[in-house]
Amino acid sequence: MKFEKIHNKGQAKLFDNPYLEMLTKSHPLVIWGMYMPVMIGFPIYAARNYNYSGLNIGLLYLAGMFAWTLFEYLAHRYLFHWIADSKRAQKIIYIMHGNHHHYPRDRERLFMPPVPSLMITSTIFLVLYLLLGGAAFAFFPGYLLGYLLYASMHYAIHAWNPPFKWMKPLWRNHHLHHYKNEHKGFGVSSTLWDHVFGTMFDLNTEKEDKRKVEELMFASSKEGDKRA
């Protein structure tokens, strides 16, 4: 999945059917709004119906967030960048992630859209409930929050410069993943697992290519037209 040309405007066309195409897009606030009741309501349900203490709920919540960071890394490395032979598998990978590398300025496909998102998260919750029982009602909301923070961080990396100096390595790691080597820098919300598994860029030796970074950043429609 290597693209010689980065498209600075427009979107990939994923489906010929306009209704399916519409379902591939979403706004961050829609996804946050969709999951806020779960992230708040499930821990309350765990406390009232399974007698979990506030401390236990907090620890399970944090464990869910931490578990997400590992899932994020593994999915990005082994699923989103899976090198497939069949055309069908290549199409699926392109729909899931390849289109983002092709059109990094597409704001509408950085969050999983509502319909597939609900299908996937419902399945994950059922699996967690079978494994953890009532604890899933505290663990799963933390896992969801981890996902939302990841997607929001991904959006921010393509929208703005890092707001704090200590966040710059995270920004650079992802930028380099796009234009330098897509087989490194898989962490988006955290570089922890890149360090653990040896896929972190050496930021002390990698020089920043400002032109290529600009190609990855969102721009106004007028500015995007000039650069395209």
N, C-alpha and C positions, 0 to 999 in steps of 0.2 A: 504494500500500500504506500507507494512513493509517488508524489506528484511533483512534476517539474514546474508547474505553474500554480501559483496561489491566486485564487479569484478574489478580488477586492470588493466586488459587489455582486448582488444577486444571490440565488440559492440553488442548491442541487435539486433536480427534479427526481424524487424518489419513486413516485407512482404516477401512472398515466391517469388513474381515476382521481378526479379533483377532490372527492370526499375523503379518500384515503390520504391524499396529499395534505389536506387540511388537518387531519388527525396527527400528522407528524410534527406539528408546530405547537408551541406553548409560550406563555409569558411566565416569568419567575413568580410573580405575585399570585397567579392562579394556582400553581403547585404548592406554594407556601400556604395559601388559604385552604387548600384541599386537605392538607395534612396537619394543620394546627389543632383541630379538634382531637385527632388521634394522639398527638404528642402531649396534650394536656389531659384528655379524658381517660386514656388507658392507665396512667399511673394512679389516678383517683380510683378507678375501678379495681386496680390491684390492692390498694389500701383498704377499700371497703369490703371487698369480697374474698380476698386472700390474706387479709390481716398483715400485709407487709408494712414494716415501719418506714418512716421517712428516710432513715439512713440506708436501709436495704434497697429502697426504690432508687435513691440517689446513686448508690453503687452500681446497681443493675443498669441504670440509665447511662452512666459513664462507660460501663463495660460495652453497652451497645454501640456507643459512639466510637469507642476504640476498635471494636470488631469491624465497623464500617471501613475504617482506614485501611485495614488489611484486605478486605474484600475489594475496595476501590483499586488498590495496587494490583491485585491478582487479576481482576477483571480487565483492567486497562492493559496489562502486560500480555495475558494469555488468551483473552477473548477478543478484545477490540483490535488487537494487532496480530491476530491469528493469521498465518499465511495459509490460505486455503487453495486447493486445486480446482474444485468444482465451481462452475459459474454461479450456481445457486448460493453456495456458501459465501462466495465473494460478494454477491449482491446483499446478503444479510449483513455481512461485516460493514459494507459501505453504508447501509441504512443506519446501523447502530453507531458507527464512529467515523468511517472513512470520509463521509461527506463533510465532517468538521475539519479535517485536514485539508480538504479541497477548497472549502469555503469557510475559513476561520472567522470571518466577520458576520456570519449568519447568527443573529441574536436569538432567533426563534427556535433553535435546535440545541441549546446548551442544557436544557432541562428535559428529562424524559416526559413526553406529552401525556396528558391525563389518562387516556384509555389503556395503553400498554403499561403505564406506571401503576395504575390500580390493579391490573392483572398480576404484575410481577410482585408488588408488595403484598397483595393478598396471599399469594402462594408462599412467600417468605414467612409471613406471619403464621400460616398454618403449620409449616415445617417447624418453626420455633416453638409453637404451642405444643406440638407433639413431643418435642425434645425437652422443653423446659417447664411445661405446664403453666401455672399461674404466673411464674416469673417472666413469661414472655410479654405480659402486659406492662412490665416496667422496662424490660430489655429492648423490645421492639421500638418504642418511641425514641429511645436514644439512638438506635440504629438509623431510624428515619431522619433524626436531626443531623446525624453525621452525613447522610446523603445530601440533605438540603444545604448544609454548610459547604460541602464539596462542590455542588453545582453552583452555588452563589460565589464561591471563591473562583471557580473556573470562569464565570461570567465577569467577575471583577478583573481577573488577569488580562482578559481581552478588552476590557473597557477603560481601565485607568492605570496609571503608574502606581507602584506600591505606595500606600499611604504612610508606611513606617519603614525605616531603613532595615530593620531586622527581617522584614518580609521580602526584601529584594531577592535573596537566593531562591525563594519559592517561585517568584515571577520568572527569573532567569532560567530556572530548571525547566519550566514548562515551555518557555519560548524556544529554548535549545531543542527540546523534544520535537517541536514543530519544524524548525528549519535546519537543524544540525544532524540529529540522529534520532529517529523515531523508536529505536530499540533501547533508549535510555530515558530517564526522567519521567517515570510513569506516575509518580505521586503528584497530585494536584492540590489537595487540601493540606498535605503534609509531605515532607521529604524523608520521613522516618524510615519507611520500608525501602526506599531507594538506597539509603545508607546501609541498611541491614543486608540487602541482597546484592549490593555492589553495582547498582545501575544509576547511581548519582553522577551527574556531570562534575568534573573538576572545575569549579567556578573560578579558581585561582589562575587557571591557564587558558580558559575559554574567553576569547574576546567577544564583546557584544557587537553584533551587526545591527546598528540602529535602523538601517533601511528595511531589513527583513523583519525586525520587531514591529515597525510601523505597519507592515503588511498584515500583521496578525491582529492589529488593534481595530476596534470599532471606529467608525468615522461617520460624520454627517453624510447625507446623500450627496451633497454638493462636493464635499471633499473626496468622497469615495469615487465619484465620477472622474475627478481630476487625476487620481492616482491609478485608476484601473487601466 
